[in-house]
Amino acid sequence: MSEERIQKFKKLLEKSPSNPLVYYSLANEYFKLNRYEETIETINSYLKLKDDEGAAYRILGHCYTELGMPDSAKDAYEKGIQAASRHGHPDMAEEFRDYLESLDI
């Protein structure tokens, strides 16, 4: 099912390449399939178009952690804290602080 959804979102991107929601949705589908490199690439495209409130940084942090890239995960969570704080999401910012504490760097 997710592979079908990936193809659907790719077609939507062809029609509307500047739609941040399509990038975010596509990244979520990649993430569900543990396709972390593609998730990262797609989330970064999304972030070029949209000021995310924090959730995209959670996805990035998890991807980098799974790929054994703790420094990149740390950077993602720190940016997530900034975004969550900027948008009034203190619980999300705290969640990211907890993730940072759990990283072995």
N, C-alpha and C positions, 0 to 999 in steps of 0.2 A: 504494500500500500504506500509506504513512504517513497519508494522509487517512482511510483506514478505521480505522487505529489511533487517530487523534485522536478520531473519533466514538465508538469503543469506550471510551476513557478518559473522555470527557465523560459518557457514560452511567454509568460506574462512579462518577464524582463525584456524580451526582445521587443515587445510592443510598448513597454513603458520603462526604459532603462534608468530613469531617475526617480522611481518610486521606492522610497525607503522601506515601506511595509513589505514589499515583495522580497527584498533582500533579507529582511529579518525573518520572514516566513521560510524562505529557502534555507537560511542558516539553521533554523530550528529543525528542519527535516534532515539536513546533513548530521546535525548533532545527535538526533535520535538513532542514527545508524552508525554512530561512532566514527564518522568521517571528519576527523578533527581538523586536518589541514584545510579542507574545503570550507568547513565551518568558519575557521579563522579568516580566510580570504573573503568570504561573503559578509561576515560581520564587519570587517574593516571597510568594505564597500558601503555597507549600511551607515557606518559611523561617519563617513565622508559626507553623507547627505542629511544626517539627522543628529540632533543633540539628544542622545539617549538619556533616560532617567536613571539608568544603572543596570538594568537586567542584561543588556548586551555584554557588559563587562563580567557578569557572573558566568555567562557562557564562555567568553574568552578565557577567563581564569581557569575554568574547569578543563577546557581544551589544552591549554598550555601545561597544566598539571599532568594530564593524562599522557602528554607527549614528552614528559620529563624535562620541561623547560621552566623551572621554578622562578627564575628572574623575570621572565615574560609574564608568568602568572602573577607575580608580585606587582608588576607594573599595571596589569589589567585591574587587579583589585584596588590598587591605589587610585586609579582613574575612576573606578566604580564608586569609591568612597566620595570623591569629589563630585561626581555626577549626582549621586543619591542625596548628598547634602545640599547641593544647589537646587534640587527639585523637591526638597522637603520630605525625604524618605529616611528618617533616622534609623529605623529598624534594618533597612537594607544596608545602610552604611555600617552598622554594627555587625551584621552578618559578614560583610567583607573584611572587617577588622579581625573577626574570628578566623576566617580563612587565612589571612596573613599570618596569624599566630601559629597556624597548623603547618605552614610551609617550612620545610627544612632547608633554609638558606642562611 
